[in-house]
Amino acid sequence: MSDRGERDLSEDVEDDVGEEVAEPADDTAPDDTAPEDTAPENDRGESRGQRLDRNWVELLQELRVAQTGVQLIAGFLLTLPFQQKFADLDGFATGLYLGLVLLAALTIGLTLTPISVHRVLFRRHVKERLVDTGHLVTQLVLVLISLLITGIAVLIFDVVTTRATAIGVGVVMLVVLVGLLVVVPIAVRRGSELAVGPPPP
């Protein structure tokens, strides 16, 4: 074979190798972020895709904390039927207990919803819809946890003291939780808006 033919053959092989190296998919790229979401758009220097990724991670962290708390509460509720005094509960207390068990199970299921949604929407480039759904679910989880804590307080006080005291404690607990989970965040948001102005759209 001539030198020219050998050079041509060598170049063809190199081209083939170069094509093979360049084609593997990049598994490290964001799975739900469209290619056009790469321009910085906020004061953090983040692109739209990076902002959505950060928001999603923050939501998952919040849901993880909530889920751990609800699982502990559910575990506590599941041990009550094995206590000797459980047989002495009247119809109201028994109904309240069963309602709390169902509420705890529903809350745990709700904290898993964003994960299930993420699996269905994986690599469909709809991260913004995913974040919005996670935000809504997190708000619902907070509402259910508030009801769960209030219900447990009523159940325990009903067993230990009187029903009137238990209902009074439940009302107080609900007011306190609404203040902590609704009023305080709103006050913080308004204070931050007064200090640095409203957030960008």
N, C-alpha and C positions, 0 to 999 in steps of 0.2 A: 504494500500500500504506500502511496506517495506521502511526502511530508504534509502536503496541503490537505489530503484526505484525512490524515490523522488529526490535523488541527481542527477540521470541520467536525469530525466525530467527537473530539474532546469538548468542543464548544457546545454541541448538542447535549452531551451528558451533563455538562455544567448547568445548562438552561433547565434541564429536567429536574436536577437536584434543587435548584433555586426555586422552582415552582412548588416542589413538594414541601420545602421548608416554609414557604410563605403562606400556605393554605390552611394549616390547622386552626380551628376555632379558638378564639380567645375566651377562655372560661373565667378569666378574672374580671371581665367587663361587667358593669352593673346589669343585672338580669332584667330589670323592669324599666330601664331608662332609655328613652329614644335617643338616637345619635345627635339630634339637633339640640338636646338639652345640655349643652356643654359650655355655654357662654356665662360668665359670672353675672349674677343679677342681684346680689345683696351685699351688705357691708362686711360680711364674712369672707367675701371673695369666692362664694360657692356658686356653682351653676345650679340650675333648676333641679337637675337630677341629683346632685349632691345634697341639696337641701331636703329633697323628698326622702333620700336614703337616711339622712340624719333624723328626720322626723319619725320615720318608721322604726328606727332603732330605739328612739326615746319612748315611743308608744309600747314597744315590746318590753322594755325595762319596767314601765309602769304597770303593765298587765301582769308581769312576772311577780312583782311585789304584791299586787292585789290577789293573785291566784294563791300565793303561799298563805296569806292570811285567811282566805276563804277555806282552803283545805284544812287548816288547823281548826277552824270553827266547825266544819263538817265532821272532822274526826271527834271533836268534843261531843257533838250532837249524837253521833252514832254510838257512843258509849253509854248514853243515858238509859236506854231500855234495860241495861244489865245492872243498873243500880237498884237496890232493894226498895227505895222510896218511890221509884217510878210507878209501881203498881197502885200507889195511893192517889195518883193524879186524877182529877175529875175530867168531865167532858171538855171543858174549855181549855184546860192546860194540855190535854192530850191532842186536841185539834190544833192548838198553837204549835206544839212540838212537831207534829207531822207537817204543818205548813212551813215551819222553819227548815226542816229537812229538804223539802221540795225546793224551797227558795235557795238553799245552799247549793243543791245540785244544779239548778238553773244558772246560778251565778258562775259556777265552775265551767259549765258548758259555754256560757257567754264569753268567758275569758279565752276560750279555745277558738272562738269563731274567727278572729283575725288570722290565725294560723291556717285554718281551713280555707279561708278566702284567698290567702296568699298562695297556697298550693294550687288552687284552681286558676288563678290569674298569673301564675309564674311565667315570666318571659313574654308577656303580652303587652308590655310597655304601657301599663295603666297604673303606675305607682301612685299617682295623685289620687285616683279613686280608692286605691287600697288604703292610703293614709287617711282619707276622709272617713272611710268605713271604720278603721281602727279608732279614730277619734270619737265617733258616735258610740261605738261599742264600749269604750272606756268610760264615757259619761254614764251609760246605762249600768255598767258594773258598779260605779260609785253609788248610784241610787239604790241598787239591790243590796250592796254591802251595808248601807245606812239602815235599810229596813231590817236586814238580818241582825245587826248589832242591837237595834232597838227591840226586836222581838225576843232575842235571847235575854236581854235585861228584864223584860216583862215576865218571861217564863221563870227566871230564877227568883225574882222578887215575889212572884205569885206563890211559889212553892215555900219560900222561907218566911215571908211576912203575910200580908193580906192582899186581896185582889185590888182594892182601892189604891193601896200604896204602889202596887205593881203598875197599874195604869198611869198613875201620876209620874212614876219614874220613867215610863215609856214616853210620855209626852215631853218631859224634860230632855231625855236623851235625843229625841227626834229634833227638838229645837236646837240643841247644842250641835248636833251633826250637820244640820242645815247651815248653821252659822259657820262651822269650820270648813265645810266642803263647798258652800255656795257663796256666802256673804264675804268671807275672807278673800277668796280668789278674785272676786269681782272688785273688792276694795283695792287689792294689790294692782290689778290691771288698770283701774282708773288712776291710781297714784302714779304708775309708770307712764301713763299717757300724759298726765299733767307735767311730768318731769322731762320726758323726751319726745313727746308728741305721739299722735296715733301711729300704729304700725302701717307700713305701706300695703297697698292692696295686693 
